[in-house]
Each structure stands twice: as structure tokens, then as C-alpha cells.
Amino acid sequence: MDRLTALVQDKNNPTVVGLDPRPELLPSQLIEQARQRTSWSMAQMGLDPKDLQQTQGEQAQAVWADHLARAYLRFNLAILEGVADLVPAVKPQIAMYEALGPWGIRAYTGTCRAAADRGLYVIGDVKRGDIGSTAEAYAAHLDGLPLPFTPGQTIDRPAHSGGRFPWYEDALTINVYLGSDGVEPFLQAAEHIQGDLFALVRTSNPSGSQIQELGLDTASGGGTIYQRLGDLVESWGQSSIGESGYSRLGAVVGATHPEDGALLRQAMPHTFFLVPGYGAQGGSAADVVPMFDQSGGGAVVNSSRGIIAAWRKDPDYSPRLSVQAALGMVTRDARQAAQAMKDDLNQAIKEAR
């Protein structure tokens, strides 16, 4: 976590921007432009634009998915223009892009690359988790495409900072339900590129308590499942503690459970926290303070809709604006929201110290 820690310190900002586009979060101008371009493309292909309205025909749906994915990327670039010099990291949620099929994946990788090109730390919110060769294949999100080789030949690729083609991610979120067999392949890939991981430990969703708060018997050490998982994550990361004092294996700890977060912070002194749930999900700056260490470090806080959809609260927005003017508003309002979040978090951390 050395690079992420350095970026947070350099920008004095523990904010992560969640780049999670959905049609309803984009200005109507972008959606309408995507529709118009879809109709034009279909006409060029000799297709009836009515097929799109009737949701008939794979070709029609493919053209629409392509143009909507392009709108996603354009929207994300507007966000990045506003926040790249202000925040240390972004976290695109791959599900939003996978919903558009291969065209969405192209928008996802384009988003990750654009963020990386701007010097941002990119957390791929992919929540992968498996064992053996499947886990190794998932870990290619960090380690990149396999190089051609002949049977029995070993190829050493130099490690470097930053994600590899085609995903351009510095870190991944992972589900560690399968235990250390499902963690080790990801740790090896992270080590290879000097990247990081964030394991799901105490999530922000309400029903997470159905499993995570289940009690363990005394023979298993007592406590709850999330506490035991926190102990395991702390131990699995021991061999990769960097100069920052934190290991490559971080933890996802929701802002909506501040008391649980305080317990985990105490039990996981070498584990960096990724904290979702701030803002739209109900978590406040005061709620996330327990996730930070005594020096005010060791955690970053994610906000998605609160930043990328800030334009929707702008009284100057109108559907009559041009696409360029609407995107300019997206850029401006995202920056203002990110600055407000930075100030909110820093003030809460300062008051708690």
C-alpha cells in the first residue's frame, strides 16, 4: 500500500471516487446523443431503427450497447477532468460495465487506463474469488496477459508500479470466502506488479450482518465471523508489509458499521482499509473516523453517486444544454463534491485526534 499511502499524503485527501456509471446518472443529453448515433449507425448498416425500440435483433442491441458504453467513457472522462488532481484514487465497479457486454468492458478498461494515465491509483472493484488455475486467471487483472512461451520455458517479467495491459488496475477487491487457497494467487500477482488487494471483511450492506455477525464458539476462538476474517486477513498480509507499515492485503470495511470498524482497526494494525458506504449509503465522516489509524492514515473512503451524480443537484442544469455544456457541469460539480468530501473527512479526522 506504499504508493496509495504516498498519494493520499501528497494530496492530503483520503477520498476514492467510485466510477459507477448507469444511464440514470448520465445527463439526458449524453443518452439522447447515444440514441441518435445508434439510429444513424443502424441506418448505415441497413437496419431499421425501430428494431431498437422494439428491442428486437441482436445487431440493434449491439449497436446500442456500443454507443451507450462510449457515453459511459465520455462521462467518466469528464469526472476525471474534475478530480484527477484532487483525489488519489478511483474505483470503477466492473458490474456497471459488464451489464453492457464486451462494449462495456472496453469502456471499463478505457476508464482504468485514462485514470492511470493521470497518475491515479486504480482500484478494480471486481470482487473475484476462486482457487487454483481459476484464481490465477482472475489474477491476470493485475498481472496482465500471459506472454507466449514454449513448453517448459519460464519467462521472468520485470515487476513495475502500476497496472498492466489490458486492465490497468493497481488493486483489486476480492472475496476470500474460499480461504488462503483463494488468496495466494492474487497475492502473487500483486507482488509481481507491486500492486494491492482489498478483501471483503465487514461490508456496508444491511444484510451482511446475517453472516458476518454470526458468533463463533469458544473452540474457534469466540467473537464473530467478521472478526475472525479480519484476523486471517491481517495474518495473510504479514509477509508483504511495506515501508508504510501496511501490507499488500487490505480490507473492505463499511462506513455504516463504525463500532465494528473500530474493533477491526485495533485488531488489524497492518491492514489498510477501503471504506465504502459514505454519503449516499448513510455513512458520515464521523462514522469513518474509527477506520483510520492514530496518525489519521491507513484508510481511504469511497464515494460514488455523491460525486459522479453531483450535477443532478445543480440548479443550472437543463436538458436544453448542449452535450459539451452538460459535461462541463459534470466536471465542475464533481470537483466541488470531491473537495467538500475532502474537507469533511479531514475536519472529522482532525477533531478526533
N, C-alpha and C positions, 0 to 999 in steps of 0.2 A: 504493500500500500504506500510505498515511499513516494511514487510520483503523484498519486492522488493527494496525499498529505501535503506535499510541496505546493501543489496547485491551490489547495484550499488556503494555505498560509499566504501564498503570494497574492491572492485576490481577496483575502480576509472575508471569505464567503463560503459557508458550508452547504450551499444550495446546489441541488441537482434538478435540472429541468427534464421532466418526462415528456418525450416527444411521441405522443399517443394520438395521432390524428384519427378522426372519424368524420363522416360527411357533415354531421350537425355542428361540428366545431370549426368548420371552414366557412369563411364568408360566402354568402349565396352567389356572389359574382364568380368565384372560382368554380363552384358546382355548375353554374349555368354555362360557363365557358367550356367546361369538360363535356357537357351535354352537346353543345354546339359543335365542338370538334369531333365528337363521336358521330354525330349525324353527317358531318362532312366526310369523315373517313369512310363511313359505311356507303355513302353515295359514290365515292371513288372506287370502292370495291364492288359496286353494282348491287349493293344490298338495300333493302327497303328500310329506312329509319324507323318505320312503325314496328319493326321486329323488336327494337329495343324497348319500346313502350309496352309491348305485349310479352316482354321477357321470353321471347322465343328465339331459338337459334344460338348455337354456341359461338358462332362468329360475332354476332351482335354483342353478346355478353363479354366476349374477349376484348372487343374494341372499347367498350365502356370501362372495363376494369383497367385497361391500359391508360386511358385518359384520366380516370379518377386517381390512379396511382401517381401520375405525373402532377396532378393537382396537390396530392399529399406532399410530394417532394418540394414543390414550389412553396407551399405553406411552411414547411419545415425550414426552408432556406430563409424565409422572412423572419421566422423566430430566431434562427441562429444569427442573423444580421443584428438583431437587437440585443442578444445576451452573450455573445461569444467572448467579449472582453470583460464581462461582469461575473460570470459563473465559471466554476472549474470543470463541471461535468454535465453530461446529458445522459438520459436513459430512455432510449426508444423501446417500446413494448412490441415485440415481434408479432403478437397475435393480431394487432390492428392492421398490419401489413399482409400477413398470411391470409386474412379474410379476402384479399383481392387476388389470391393465387400468385403465379410467378411474376406478374407485373407488380404486385405489392412487394415481393421480395426484392425486386430491383429498386423500388423506392426506399426500402429499408437499408439496403447496402449503400445506396446513394446518399442517404441521410447520414449513416455512420461515417462514410468517407468524408463528407462535407464537414462534419463536426471534427473529425481527426485532423483534417487539413487546417482547421482553425485553432489547433492546439488544445482542443478539449479532450478530456478523458471520457471515453465512451463505454457505458455500461450496457451490454446487451441483455435486456430483460427477456430471457428465453426460457428460464425455469426448466432446464433439461435435467434428466436424472436417469441413469441406467447403469449397467455393468458390462465388463468385458469389452468386446470389439464394438458394441453399440455405443458405449460411453466414449470410447476412443474416437469414434466417428463424430459424435456430438461435440467432442472437444476440439474438433477442427474449426469450430467457430473462433477459437483463439489461435490455434497453431497453423491455420491456413490449409491450402490444398496439398495433398501428398505429391511429392515430386516423382517423376518417372524413375524407375530403378530396375535392375536385373535381379533375378532370384539370388538371395544370399548376399547381396550388396547392401552395405549400410552407408547412408548419406547423412553427414552431420551438417545441419543448417545453423548458421550463427544466430544466437539469440539477439533480440533488439527490443527496444522500447516501442510500444505501440502495436496496434492490431495488424494482422496480415490480410492480404487479399484472400477471399473476396468480402469478408465480413467487417474488417476494420474495427474490431472491438478490443478494448483494453481489459474488460472484465465481463463476467457472465454471472447471472443469477442461476443457482442450481437447487434442485430438490434432493435432499440427502436421505430420503426415506430408506434407501437400499443399503445404507451404511458405508463403511470405508471402501468397499469394492466399487461403489459408485462415485466416490470422491477422488480416489487416487488418479485415474486417467485425466481428470480435469486439472488436478494439481500439477501433474507432469507437464501438461500443455501450458499452463500458466507460468510455470518455472521457465519453460523454453523461450517464451517471449517476454519474460519479466512482467507478466500480467497478473490478474487477481480474480477472485471468485467471491460471491456472496451467497451463503447458504440460508435457506428459509429456516428460521428458528421460531420467531414469535410474530405471526402475521397480523395485519391490521384489520382483517375482515371479522365481523362478529362471530360467525360460526366456527372460526378457527379454534375457539375455546372447547368445542365438542371433543377435540382430540388433544390439543396442546395443553389443556389444563387437567387432563386425567392424572390422577395420583398414582405413584409407584409404591410398591410395598417396601418395607424396610430391607428386605433381602436384596432389592435392586438399588438401594441407597436412599429411598424416600424421595420426596419432592415431586415435581410434575414432569411430564414428558418434555415440555419445552425447556425446563431447567437441565434435564439430562442431555438433551440435544445440544444445549449451549455448552455443557462440559465437554462433549465429544468434539464439537467444532473447535473449541479452544485447544484441545489436545491434538487434533489433526493438523492444526496450523503451526505447532511448536517448531517444526524443522525449517520454517520459512519466515521467521521473524526478521524484519529488515531494520534499517537504521532508524526508522520512525518509531520502532517499538511494537509495530503491528505486523501480523503475519499476512500471507497472501490470501488466506481464507477468512473472509469477513462474514458478517451475519446480517440478515434482514430482520429488523425488529420494529414493529409497528408503533407509530406515534400514539395510537389510540389505547395503548397499554403502558402508561408511564411508570406505574409501580413495578410491573414485570420488567420493564426496560432497566429500571434502577437495579433490580436484583441481578439481571444479566450483566450489566456493566461491571458490577462488583466481581462477578464470577468469571468474567472474560476480559481480563486486563490487556491481553494482546490481540484482541479481536476488534477490527474496525466495523462499525455499524452503518448499514444503509437503512435509513428510516423513511418508510412510506407513511401515508396517512395524514400528512399535514394539510391544512386548508380544507379543500372540498370534502374530504373524508371525515373531518371533525377534529383532527389533532391541532393543537395550538403550539405556539413557541414554548410556552411553559411546560407543555406535555413532553416535548422532545429534549428539554434540558437534561433530564436524567440519563439520556443515552450518551452524553458527552463525558469525556474524562475530566479530571480535576483541572487541567490546563485549558479546557474548552475545545479540545480536539477529539479525534478518534471517531468522528461520525459525520455523515452527510445526510441532508434531509431532502427528500424528493417532493416536488410539486408538479403536477401535470396540468390539469384543467385551470388551476388558479393562475397559471402563466400563459399557456398557449391559447386559452379562451378568454383572456382578459379583454380583448377587443369587443366582446359581446356586451360589456357593460359601458362601453364608450358612448356617451350621448350624441357624439358627432357621427356615429356610423349611420349609413343609409344604404339600402340596396341600390340606390341610383348612382353610387360612387363607381368610378372606374375600377377595373381589377387592380391596376397599379396603386391607386389611392387606397383601396381597401387593404392591400398587402402592406402599404406604408403604415397604416393604422395598426395592423397586426404587429409589426416590428416595434413601433413606438410603445404600444400598450404592454407588450410582453416585457420590454425593458423596464418600464415603470413598475410592473408587478414583481419582476425579479429583484429590483432594487428595494422595493418595500419589504419583500420577504427577507432579503439580506439584513436590512436594518432591524426587522422584527426579531430574527434569530440572534443577531449579535447583541441586541439590547437585553434579551432574556438571558443569554449566557453570562453577560456582564453582571446582571443583577443577582444571579445565582452564585457567583464566585465570591 
